[in-house]
Amino acid sequence: MLSFFAHRLVYPACLSLILVAGNAAADELLFPNSDFESGTLQGWTAEGDAFTNQPTRGDNPAARNREPSFHQGDYWIGTYERFDGETGAAGDIRGDAATGTLTSQEFTITRPYLTFRIGAGYLPGETGVKLLVADQEMELATGVDSESMITISKDVSEFVGKTAQLVIFDHATGGWGHINADDFTATDQPVVDERMEFAFTRDISPKAYPDTGYDQARRPQFHFSSRRNWLNDPNGMVYDGEKYHLFFQHNPHATTWGNMTWGHATAPDMMHWTQHDHSLLPYSVDAREGTIFSGTMVTDHNNSLGKQVGETETLAAFFTFATKPKFYQAMAYSTDRGETWTYWNEGRAVVPNQGFDRGERDPKVFWHEASKQWVMALWVERDPGRIRFFTSDNLTDWTFASDLMRDWAFECVDVVFLPVDGDESNTKCVLYDASFDYEIGSFDGEKFTSESGPLKAGGGNFYAAQTFYDQPQGRAVQIGWMRGGPNAAEIYDVPFNQQMSFPCEMTLHGTAEGTRLAYQPIDEIKSLVRQTHRKSDTELAPGDNLIADLEPLDLVDMTIEFDPATAKSIVFDLPGVQVVYDAERATTTYTGATGKGESEVRTLLPNLQPRSGRVRLRFLIDRISLEAYAFNGDDFRAVYTSPQTAAKTHSIQAIGGTARIHELTINRLESIWK
């Protein structure tokens, strides 16, 4: 009998998992090249097209939604990718369409455990690894719905001394229809991958680590980061009449992805955050265990749920219960402004899986005043993308309303209603997804009708943004997860990993190209200003430094408007980052940070042709991040920067000619943690 010696698996929020290496045991290769380190398929026979251009080489996080592969050595099997054989080049994207098998040469089982790395789609019978031994065919493992491979061991002691073969197979073509595998070895003991330790913890409170503060040199000082460990998507953003709530995907146990809960923080002003105990924790119901993925929250003004206590309106949180074999949408509620939570119907589905995708997720719920009903928008399918709308009058019973088929649509959908140029009589519905592809149109309570789009907003590391529900001034204030970048805990030796973007107000405006979104940091940022420097109507000649008279900068909100005139470029050497405006190409580049924290020049804001001879830029600079806004917020980027590139002297210089500086405002900011 084969036994499985990996800890219970957990699932990825927005389907992304980051893991750490498993503990080592004495091992030996099953046969030459069972670890693919020859860079060829020597010792293996491929059928079909899934294993052409294999093994792939190196780590290409862009092919895996920025998540690492955790392969061993240089080469590994990853059927979503392909390797062109060029030394130094990581494998690029192939996709999920290819299918096939990869069968090993015969080998003798010499030790009691067969140990290997596996990842990608959890599709039993469709993707995985099989063992052929003693006239038997046994499936050893399938993927784990994670691009990051885990290490597992199989007990094969009953077959020691027998001849066997391995088969890596990929028969799937849809979402997650690929397999990652590597490093097949024989071991004397099972290898337990410590990353998969998963307990239904009742909580790990911030009070458990009182000595962990927010004063680390590489800790963001005016962006939210969890006090400890990993965070990703913002969730359940709401104003409860007294304070703002920011819930977020959080791993209580580690600085890598896993064990998804809803972390919780509150603030009086969307900036000065206090982190609290976790709100929604993994649970088990009807013999199904799962974790808590992304979702949204509403204030139940009408007491539709019937749970209101006194004058305090109920908060209702809708989330994805990430369980196997299929995710579903569930709900929890709080009658004490988010202090405590109760799972509705013990966490059973309020919207069951719709049958399109095992990972249907991220419910967006809102009240639609015109039709006097609750609405849910839910991503349910990719390739083609499908957003499904439901309606309800009590928040627990949901009725199918319509489907919106869009190729661009994928996870973390948000729906916002905004007036064009402030005209409430001309309010439009804006629908967008995690990557901030969006369309503008109308919504009648059941169906979205597009008037323009798809359009693209934001970029860089900005992902999975949400807006605050019931923002008291009626503003659409958005926070996104700054996805990717370096693993801060590993690279900078800090107790956290990842951060949120700075809160940004979205507005709609008429332009020459049509109605478009615009974005600006919220006005509340003014409360952080501790010192302001201004200059205007200044010529900047080659060799001059516009800010030579300033002390070194740290936390900065800077706005500059300039005419490039005869200058070929304007170079900004600022804390932790260099930004270059190229006058000929009308674009900007910056020194970004790779996943290893190394400096790399990347495009920041394209399409910066002067308007009436002027370019206007705004930069928010924190310890390891930069947010850049073009003109009146027509475009923006949120990106990670590389502290190693910090200039000893900060400067703004014109290269190759003279520029005219019409306005420069530099606000030095104080920390939100003080």
N, C-alpha and C positions, 0 to 999 in steps of 0.2 A: 504494500500500500504506500503511495506517495504522500508525504506530509508537507505542508506549506509552512515555512519558518520565517515569514515576514510579519511585522505587526499589522494590525488592522489598518486598512487604507482609508485616507480621507480624500476629499475632492477639492478641485481648484475653484476659487472665486473668479468670475469672469474667465474661467478655465485657464488659470495660470498657477503653477505650483513651483516653489523654489525649495530645494532640499539640500542637505549636507551629506558628506560622504559617510558610508556605513563603516562599522568597525572591521578591522582586518582579521583574517585568519590565514594560516599557512595554506598556500594553494599552489597548483601547478596547472599548466595549460592542458586541456583535454587532448589536443593534438597540435602540431605546428599551425599557427595562424588561427587558432580558435579565439584569439583576441583581435584579429583583423589588422595587426600592427605591421604586416607586410605592405599594407596599402593596396592589396589586391584581394581577389576572392580565391586565392590558392587554398586548396583543401575544401572548397565549397562548390556546389553546382547550382546555377540559377536557372529558373524557368519563369517565363512571362517577362514583363518589363519593369516590375517594381524594383528589381535589384540591379538594373543597369546603372552605370555610373556610381557603383558602390564598391567598397565602403566610402562613406562620406568622410570628410576630413575637418577637424577643428570644430570650433564653436561659432556658430552664426546665429546669435540670439534673434536677429531680425526675422529669421525663418520660423521662429517659435514664439512669437509674441513677446520677444525680449527675455524669455526665460532660458537659463542655461541647460545644456544637455546632460551634464555630469557624466560624460563619457570618460573612459580610462585611456590614457596614452593619446595618440594622435588620430586614430581611425576607429570608426564604429559604423553600425548599420542604422540608417535613418531614412525610411522610404519616402518621407515628405521632401527630402533633399536629394541633391545629386552633386557629385564631385567631378569637376572637369579634368582632374589630373594635374593641374598646375600647382607647383610647389608654393606653399605659403597662402594659397587661396582657400578659404573655408567653403564648404558646400553651399550651393544656392538653392532656391526653392523649385521643387518639382510639382508639388501638389498631391492631392489624394486620389487621383484617377487611376494611377498605375496599380496593377495587381501581379502577384506571382509568389513563388516559393524559393527558398534558399536552403539546400540540403547539404549537410556536412559529409565529409568522408567518414568512413567507419573508424571508431576508436574503442578502446577497452576502458570500461569503468573500473577505476583503480582505487577510488576513495568513496566513503559513504555519502558524501554530499556533492551535488552539482550546483554550482553557484554562478550567477550571472546578473547582468544589469538589464532592466527592461523599462520601457516607458511608452508613451503615446496612447492610442485609443483602447479603451476598455470595451472590447467587442469579442466576447467569448465565441470561439469557433470561426471568427473572421480575421482577427489579427492575434498573433502570439507566437509561442514557441512550443514545439512538440518533441517528444522523445520516442524514437523507434528502438525497441529492445525486446528480445525474447519473443518475437512474433506479436508484440503488443504495440499499439500506438496510443500514447498518452499526452494530453495537452498539459504542459507544465505551467504556463502562465499566459495571460493576456496583458494588455497595457493597463495603465492606471489613470487614464484621462489626464495625463500630465506629460508635457514635453521633457521634463526633467526625469531622468532614469533613477530608479531605486535599485538596490541590490537585494536579491532574494536567494534563498537556498532551498533545494529539494532533497529529500531523503531518498537516495537510490541504493541504500545499503544492500537490499535484497538482490541487486543486480551486479554487485562487485564481481569482477572477473569475466563478465559477459560483454559481447560486442554490441555497440549501439551507434545510432546516428541522431543528429539534431535536425529539425526542420523549423526554420523561421518563415512564417507565412503572413501574407497580406492579401486577403481576398475582398477587402472592403473598399468602396469608392466614395462614400459620402463623408460627412464631417467626422473627424478623428480617424479617417480610414487610412491609417499608416501605422508602422511599428518602429520603435527604436530598440536596439539590442546591442550588447557589447560584452566582451571579457568573460567568455565561458571557461570556467576553471573547475578543478576538482579540489575539494577541501575535506579536512578531517572533522571539522565542526561547522555547524550552520553559522552563516554570517547574518547577524541581526542588524538591520538598518535602523539606527537610532532615530533617524528622521521620521520614522513612521510610528513612533510611540504616540498613542492617541487615547486619552482618557476623557470621559465626560466630566471634566472639571466643573465644580460648582462656581469657581471663580479664582482668578489670581488678581487680587486687588492692587492698585497702585500703592496702597498702604503697605504692601508687602516689601517694597523696596524704597523706604523713606530717604535713603541716602542718594538716590538717583535724581539729580536735578536737571536743569535745562541750560547749564552754563558751559557745556563742552565747546571747544573751539570750532568744531565742525557741525554743531547743532544749529538748525535754522532758528533765527531769533525773532522773525515776525511772520513766520509760516507755521502752521500747526504740524507737529510731529508727535507720535505717541511717546509717552515717557520712556517706555521700553518696547523693544521687539518690533515686529513687522506690522505695517499697515498697508492697505490698498484702498479700494473704492470708498468714497464718502457715501453714507447711507442715511436714510431717515431724517434729512435736514428739515427742521421745523422750528417755528417760533411759537411758544406756548402761552403767550400773553405776558410773560415776565422775562423770559430768557430764551436765547437761541440754543438749540441742540444740534450737535454734530455727532452722529453715529458713524462708525467706520469699520471696514473689514480689518480684523486684528487677530494676530496669532498670540495668545497669552504666553506661549511657551518658548518662542524662538524668534530670532531676527530674520528668519526665512519664512516663506509662505507655508501655511498649513493650519489645521485646527480652527477653522474660521468661526469667529464670534462677531458680535457687534460690540466694538468698543464704544465708549460714550464720553463726550466732553460737552460742557456748557460754557456760554459766554454772554455777557450783557450787551456786547457790541459786535459780534462776529469776528473778534480779534483776540481778546484776552481770555484764553481758554483754560478751563480747569478740567482735568481728566478724572472720571469717576470709575466705579466698578463697572464691569461688563454688564450689558443689559440683556442680550439674547445669547444663550449658550447652546451648544450642541445637545441633542436629546434623542430619545428612542421612543417610538410609538408603534404599536402593532408589529413588533419584532423588526422594525426598520430603524436603523441608526443613521444619523446624518448631521451635517454641520449647517451653519447659517450663512447663506450667501446674501448678495445685495438686494436692496429693495428701497421702499420709500415710506413716508409716514404722513398721516393727515391728522388734523384736529377735528374731532367729531362734533361740530357745532350744533347739529340737529339731534344729537343723541340717537343717531340711527342704530347704533349697536345696542342701545338700551343699558349701558353700563355706567352712565355718569353718576358720580357721587357728589352731592351738594352742588356748588357753583363751579367746581373744577371740571372743565371739559375733558373728555377722554381722548387720549392719544392712541391711534391705531397704527401699528407697524406692519407692513406687508413685506414679506421676504421670500426668498427661495430656499426651500428645504432640500439640501443637496444630499440625496440618498440614492441608493441603488435599488432596482435597476434604472429608475427614472426620477428626475427631479419633479417637485411640484411646488405650488405657491401656498403659503400658509400665512397666518396672522397672529399677532400678539397685541395686547392692549394694556394701557396703564391708566389708572384713575387718580394718580398722585403726581402728575407732571413728570413722569419718567423715572421716578424713584424705584418702583417695582413693576414687574411685568408678569402677565398671565398669558399662556399660550391658549388661543381659542381652540376649543374642542381637543385639547391636549396636543395641539400641533398637527392635527390632520389637515388635509387639503381643503382650502376654500376654492382653489382652482386646480383641478387635477391636470396631470400632464396631458397635452393635447394630441400627442402621438406623432409629432413632426420631428422632434429632436429629444434625445435623452436629457439634454442639458437646458431645456427651456427655463428662462430665468429673468430676474430683475424686474419685478412688477412696479409700474408707475401708477399710483392711484391719485385721483383728484376729484373734487366736486365740480360738476358742470352746472352752473347756475341757470343757464337758459333752459335746460331740459330737466332741472331739479332732480338730478341723480348722480350717483357716484360712477366714475369711469376708471377702468384699468387698461393700461396699454402694456402689452407683454411681448417680448421677443420670443418667437417660437421656432424659427427656422432660418437656416442659412443656405445660400446657393439653391434656389433664390431666397432672398431675405423675406421674412414674413413677420409683420407686427400685427398681433391680434388684439382687438378691442372688446371689452366686456362692460356691461352695465349692472348696477345693483342699487337697491333702495335701502339696504340694511347692512352693507359691508361684508356680509357672510355668504349670501347667495348671488352668484354671478351668472349672467346670461350673455352668450355670444352675441356681439353686435356686428362686427365687420372685420375683414382682413385687409391689410395694406401690404401689397407686394412690392418690395423695393430691393434691388440688388445691393444697395449700400448698407442696408439695415443690419446691425449686429450688436446685441446686448446693451444693457444699461440705457434704455430708452427714456427720454424725458420729454414732457409736453409743457409748453409755456405759452401764455397769452400776453401779447405786447401791443401797445398802441404805436402806430406809425407816426414818428415825429411828435409824440405826446398827445396825439388826437385820439381820445377815448372812443370816438364814434367810428374810428377806422382801426379797430383792434384785429390783429391777425394771430393765428395759431402757428407756433414754431415747434416742429417736431425734429428731434435730433437723437443720435446714438452715441455710443462710447467714444468713437473716433471723431465726433463732432461734425459728421456729415449731417446736413439739415435741409428741410424744406419749409417753405412758408405757404400758408393757406388758411383754410377755415375748417372748423369742426362743429358739427351740428348735434353733438351728444352721442352719436353712434359711428359716424364716418368722417374721416379726414379727406378733404378735397384740396389738392395741391394747386397753388398758383405760380410758384417758382421753385426752382431747384431740380436736382440736388445741388447744394452749394457746400463749400468747405470752410470751416472756421477753426481757429486755433491751430495748434501743431506742436512739434517738438515732443516733450514728455507729458503733455496734457492729455488726460484720458478719463473716461467714466464720470463726467461731471454731473452734478445735480444742482437744483435750485432750492432755496428755502421755501417751504410751504408756509403760507400765512405771514409773509414778510410784512410788517405793520405799515410801511409806507407804500406798499404795493409794488416795490421794486423787484425785479428778477435778479437776485444775487446768487451767483454761481460759484461753487468750489469744485475743483477737479483733483484727481490723484495725479501727482507727478510720477508717472510710471517709468520704471527702468533706471537708467543711470547706474552709478557705482553701487555696490552693496556697502552702504555707509558703515555698517557694523564691522565688516571685514576690512575695508580699505582705510577707514578713518578711526577705527578703534573706539566707536561710540556705542551706546547701548540700544540704539534704535536703527531702523532701516526704512527709508522712503518718507516722503512728506506730501502735504497738500499744497495746492496752489494758493495764492492770495485771493481772498474774496473779490469777485469782479461783477460789476453791474452790466447786464445786457440790455441794450435798447435797440429799437428798430428805426431805420431812417430811409428816406427816399434818396436814391443816388442816380447818377446818369445811367448806371447799369441796371437799375431796378431797386426794389426794397431789399435792404441788407441789414444784418446784425452789426452792432458796434459794441465795444467792450472797454471798460475803464475800471481801474481799482476803485473800490468803494470810498466815498468821501471820508469815512471814519478813519482812514489812514492819517488824516491830518492830526489826529490826537497823538500820534507817535512822533511827530516832528519835534526835535529838540534844538535844531539850529538850521537856518536857511542861508544859502549863498546865492546871490543873483548877479548876472551880468547881462548887458544888452548892447546892441548896435556896436559890435566889436569886430574888427578885422582880425582874422587868424592867418598869419603868414607862415610859410615854411620855417621850421625851427622854433616857433613859439609854442608855449604850453598854456592853454587857456586857463588851467587851474593850478598853475605853478605856485600861487600864493596860498593855496589851501593846505591844511594839515592832511595827513593820510586819511582816506575814507574807509568806512566799514559798511554799515547798513545804510542803503541809499535809495531814495526816490528822486530820480533825475529826469527833467524835461529839457529838451533842447530843440530849437528851431533854427535852421541854418540854410543859407544859399551856398551850394558847393562852389559856385562861380568858376574860377580857373583851377581849383584843387582837383586832383585826380582821385583823392580819397581823404576821408576823415577817419582818424584812428583814435579810438577810445581805450586807453589802458586804465582799467577800473578794478576794484577789488575782486581778485579771483578770475577775471575774464578780460579778454581783449575783443572789442567789437570793431569791425572795419566797414565803413560805408564806401562802396566802390561807385564813384560818380558815373563812370562810363557804363557800367552794367546796371546801375540803379538798384543795387541790392546790398544786403549786409551779411557778413559772416561773423562767427564768434568762435572762441576756443571752448569747445564742449568737452565733456568727460566721457570716456569710454566706460564699459562695464568694469574695467580694471582700474578706473580712476585716472587713466592717462589722458593727456591733452590731445585733442583732435579738432581741426578746423572744419566747421560745418556751416551750412546756410542758416541764417537766422530769419530775416524778413526779406522776401523777394518783392519785386514790383514796387519799388520806392521812387518812381519818377517824380521829380519835384512838381509841386502844385503852385502855380503862380510864382515859380522860381524858388520855392521853399520846400524843405523836408522837415517834418516834425516827428520826433521820437521820444518815447518815455521808457525808462528803464527802472525796474525794481531789482535791487541787488541784495541778496542775502548771502549767508556764509557759503553755500554750495549751489546756489541757483540764480537764474536770471529770468525775469519776465520782461518782454519787450512789446511795446504797443506802437503801431504806426499811425501817424496823422491823428485823427480824432477817435482812435480805437477801431479803425476799419479792419485791422488785422492784428493778431498778437501771437506770441509764442511763449511757452513756459519750458525752460530747459535747465538741465544740470550743467554746472561749470566745474572746472578742474582747479582746485586751489593751488596746485603746484605752479600754475602759470601766473600767479599774482605778481604784478609789477612792484618793484620797490618804490618807485615814484609814480603816482597816478598822473595821468596826463590826457589831454585832448589836443590833437595836433592835426594840421592840414599837411598833406603830402602832395608835392608836385605843382603847387599853386596856392593861391590865397582864397580862403572861404570867408563868408560874411555870417557872423553869429548874430541873429536877431534877438534870440532869447536863450538864456541858460538859467535854470533854477535847480539847485541841488539841495535837497532836504536830507539832513542827517536824521536817521530814525533811532528810536530807542527800542529795546527788546520788549516783546509782549509778555515775557516771563517774569518781569520785575514787579 
